Structure formats: C-alpha cells, structure tokens
Amino acid sequence: MTENVFEELQHYVDFRDEDGAALRALHPIAQAHFERISDVFYRRILEHPEARKALEGGESQVGHLKVTLQDWMGSLLLGPWDRAYFERRCRIGRVHVRISLPQHYMFGAMNLLRQALTDILEESLRGQPDEAARLRRALGKILDLELAIMLHTYREDLLAQAARVERLATFGQLVGSIGHELRNPLGVIETSLFILKGRPAAQEDPRVAKHLERIGEQVGVANHIVTSLLDMIRARPLTHAPVRLTEVWASALAAVAPPEHVRVSARGLDALPPLQGDPVQLLQVFVNLLENAVQALGGAAGEVRLEAGLQESGAREAWLVLEDSGPGLDPAIRARVFEPLMTTRARGLGLGLALVRRILERHGGGIEHAPREEGLGGARFVLRLPLPPEAP
Ligand code: HEM
C-alpha cells in the first residue's frame, strides 16, 4: 500500500491520537473476552454452509486461526497504528484475497467483532456514558479503517487482474503470430523427416534410425505446444454430437496410459445419459486433467479417482469429481489455477487447466477446485456439464 492510500484511509475515518488513547483504555477491559469472541467468530463461519468452505484445513486450522484472531484484537487495541501496522493488515487482507474469500463476508465478520467489543465496553462502563461513548467512537473508527484496508486489498487484486488480462491480450496476439510462423518450419521438418526415413541409411544404421525417431517425437511435442497455444487464443468451433462420457474417459485413459503404480478408478460414468457436445474437445478435458493428476503424484504410487452422478435438484446436469492422492495444489496458486500460464512445473506452459475450463464453459458447464479433508487428500476438481432435456 502506498503512503498516500494509508494516509487517505486514516484521514477518511478521522483517526486521531485521542482515538489511540481510547483504544488502549479499552484493551484491559476487552482482553479477557478475546478467546470467547474468537470462538463465536469461527463458530459463526462454520455454521454458514458457504463461508465454512474457506476453512478447508479443518479443526487444526480453526484452532490456529482463533489464536491469530486474538493477536489481531490485541494489536487492534494496542497499536501503534503506524505504517508497519497498516502493512501487516494489508498482508492479512491479501491472505483472504489469495484464498478467494468473497469480499462480502468481511462486512458480516467485522460487524460481529464490532458488536462483541461494543457489548463488552457498554457492560463494563455502565454508569460512565461519556467514557463509553469515547471508547465506542474510537472502536468504530479503527474497525472502519480495518474494513477499508481489507476492501483496499480486494481492489488491489482486481487491478492486478485487469493488468493480467491486458498482458494476456498482448500475449494472445504474440502467440497467434508466432504459432502460425512455427507451423511452416515444423511442417518442412516433418516432410524432410519422412523422406529421410525412406533412405537406405535409415534402414542400415540403427543410430540414424534412432535419431530420426527422436526428431519425429520432438516435432510432435512442438506441434502439440503450438496447437495448445492456438486453441487457447482462438475458440475452435464446437461440434455437437451425442457424447457418452464413459467412452470419452476410456479414450483419455488410453491416451494418457497412466503408469502401473497409479491406480485409476471411475464410478458412476456408465449410468450418465449421453450429452450433446464436442467429443474431441471433451477428450482434451479428460486428458489434461488425468495428465495433471498423474504428474501430481510425481512418480510415486498413488490413486486417481473419478466419480460422476446426476444433479439431484436444479438444472439437469451431470457432476464429476476428479481427485488424486498427490500433495494438492500449492496454496499460492490455488486461486489462479485456471489462468493461462499458471504452472508450478518446470516443463509445460500452464495452459492445461485454462483450456479445460474454457472447453467446459463453452459447453455450458464449469469446473472448480474444491479440496476436502476427507477423500484422497490431493487436488480435487468438481466439473459440471449440462444434459439435454429428458425426452417427454
Ligand atoms: C473481520 C474479519 C476477519 C479478520 C480480522 C480476520 C483475520 C485473519 C488473520 C489475522 C489471519 C492470519 C493471516 C496470516 O496468516 O498472516 C486470517 C487468515 C485466514 N482467514 Fe480471516 N479474518 C477475517 C475474516 C475471515 C472470514 C469471514 C473467513 C472465512 C469465511 C476467514 C478465513 C480465513 C482463513 C481460511 C485464513 C487462513 C488462510 C491461509 O493461511 O491459507 N477470515 N484471518
């Protein structure tokens, strides 16, 4: 946060030295209640079916967060409310942004803290209305400031996203022209390779044959990269045909050919009715997801599990959950995992999941990363795909 913003926010809530003094006077009164307040705070979150999804780390995470919230209340009332304080608060705000916590939860959460601390001071200063009013005013200001900082970090993130979109647009143009330019030389290499493979040297000398084979493989890899890049920037028209996902999954398994130490299972796909879609692009979805899952296991023995079923209420659609027993997604990229060029691997361009999302969305479906404590414990993706209306 720049100095300007920091000062502007302070000015906006009119936070002064006497407010600091009032907050310090509130600290000894409120401190004994911090533990109870943090219990109520996280109980409320856990009771809320949507908000609780943020607490994916389960009980141990909640235990840790309760302690951090108590520290947070301590520093809220003791200050000093200087630049370092605001920088720390910004960092906390960015933690919430990073885990994609919806901004609107912040209002309710801050209100709970406001109410709890106000109740304590009213109770303790009964009979001293002026003092209670002084502390209440200061508390109101600092909590407004906290909320403003939280919202500021969301705004920062939004601006960063807009800058990324712009970068991607430039990237798209660049990739489009480089991709097309690369197709020609790759085509020439392929033709020459075909001719060389028919020459006597390729039959007589096994080393020549081996190297020609290698060149062929690498041209294939390069072509695949160019195709993925071009797919990313231009939407290939969707074909519409009846598609059975169980067949698509079988083709994906055959294409990826997971090694023996990876146990792959699928449940519920057979029972799904056919949907209308593009079989080739849907195959790409499963190939990319399966490749990612296998790579996440990093050569270790493990499991990849796919489950599917029909949505019980609401829109007529199929859901699919694909999870693996790998280490799970790096928290630092969790929120951006579907963005192009987002990868933690040394190899690969980070287009796989971006393409998956693009294809599913063009089918009217979607995908989200929704890890859970139970299950295999690694990455877990939930996919949705609409189904055609039931025949009358
Ligand atoms: C006024 C509101 C809130 C305050 C003051 C607050 C405070 C904090 C603090 C101090 C941290 C630790 C940051 C760090 O690691 O440095 C944190 C992290 C976290 N908060 Fe909040 N929080 C608030 C609202 C919420 C809400 C509403 C939720 C969930 C619905 C939530 C979920 C989390 C989670 C999951 C983390 C840990 C993220 C991670 O490390 O991966 N917070 N919060």
Boltz pocket constraint, residues with backbone or C-beta under 6 A from the ligand:
constraints:
  - pocket:
      binder: B
      contacts: [[A, 45], [A, 51], [A, 52], [A, 54], [A, 55], [A, 56], [A, 65], [A, 68], [A, 69], [A, 72], [A, 91], [A, 92], [A, 95], [A, 96], [A, 99], [A, 101], [A, 105], [A, 106], [A, 109], [A, 110], [A, 113], [A, 331]]
      max_distance: 6.0
